């Protein structure tokens, strides 16, 4: 019995060695052909325990600034104690404006409640109050703004495009404003009205270039940790990722790809089981879909079919997205046999990797770059049409 196990282990080791040798040859060919090899990290990752989550949807309440109050005042001079009313007007309250910017990529920095500054009140001697400065909140390019009923009220699809979310209150008038021929000394002024109080739902149209899709505990967080500087939680149990994590892959020609580690999908997600609809909305905001399968599990091809079924039941457009099929955990027993069977059962090409050991990751990164460039060219042609 021990001899059979040793022979089986030696055979698996030989196949893994042959796979690595062929992978190295493929690496050289891909790099020389595409000239888009990924860069090696130049410094170690941060040792902080805090992880930064990626927010692609947020409910925001915006409260514009209140207008300044008008002033009731009468001018008294040494030579004229009744020189007339001189109450100044109040300043205008500040607006809250969303501005599309290329400097931000997510909605983490946006607070759930945003309040603008108030205008200053008027003073005597016809001194008007100062207008409050507008509060400009930067959002990523491609942000969609919805009202509480779900209707789209703003689409910031270009850089520097602005959307006035809430208007500040106008400044109140002082008693000098109400002076007439009949009323020479009015004792009345206006209070500054409050600013608008509105709630919105901010959503990103495009979250990342590549999104990882797979069942729980398939190795998505391990792969993101291996190819980027992100620090998602990695643990040997299901649903370790409850929110999307984002990482950046850098290439030699200074091109960067945004990679998203999405929460795990389970059967029935289109019926809102598990994370359900929330997960599938994350998938909609990725340009290229990477199906990460556990090659050491039983029948990984059925996992792929289940994933495709869930996506098509949620939206038919997701079935048309470019797809990359990756078989992870090839360092586990019987994984290489499942990879060969997986290639026979599905039409898409399969890339075998080991995110834990770093096997074949360069080939995967080169393939991701090819798919993203092809998708960008397709989107550019559609925009011209």
HELIX and SHEET records of a PDB file:
HELIX    1   1 UNK A    2  UNK A   34  1                                  33    
HELIX    2   2 UNK A  175  UNK A  178  5                                   4    
HELIX    3   3 UNK A  220  UNK A  227  1                                   8    
HELIX    4   4 UNK A  269  UNK A  271  5                                   3    
HELIX    5   5 UNK A  276  UNK A  284  1                                   9    
HELIX    6   6 UNK A  300  UNK A  314  1                                  15    
HELIX    7   7 UNK A  316  UNK A  320  5                                   5    
HELIX    8   8 UNK A  335  UNK A  345  1                                  11    
HELIX    9   9 UNK A  361  UNK A  384  1                                  24    
SHEET    1   A 5 UNK A 113  UNK A 115  0                                        
SHEET    2   A 5 UNK A  57  UNK A  63  1                                        
SHEET    3   A 5 UNK A 197  UNK A 204 -1                                        
SHEET    4   A 5 UNK A 143  UNK A 146 -1                                        
SHEET    5   A 5 UNK A 152  UNK A 156 -1                                        
SHEET    1   B 2 UNK A  74  UNK A  75  0                                        
SHEET    2   B 2 UNK A  84  UNK A  85 -1                                        
SHEET    1   C 3 UNK A 135  UNK A 140  0                                        
SHEET    2   C 3 UNK A  96  UNK A 101  1                                        
SHEET    3   C 3 UNK A 162  UNK A 166 -1                                        
SHEET    1   D 6 UNK A 245  UNK A 250  0                                        
SHEET    2   D 6 UNK A 256  UNK A 261 -1                                        
SHEET    3   D 6 UNK A 208  UNK A 213  1                                        
SHEET    4   D 6 UNK A 286  UNK A 294  1                                        
SHEET    5   D 6 UNK A 322  UNK A 328  1                                        
SHEET    6   D 6 UNK A 350  UNK A 352  1                                        
END                                                                             
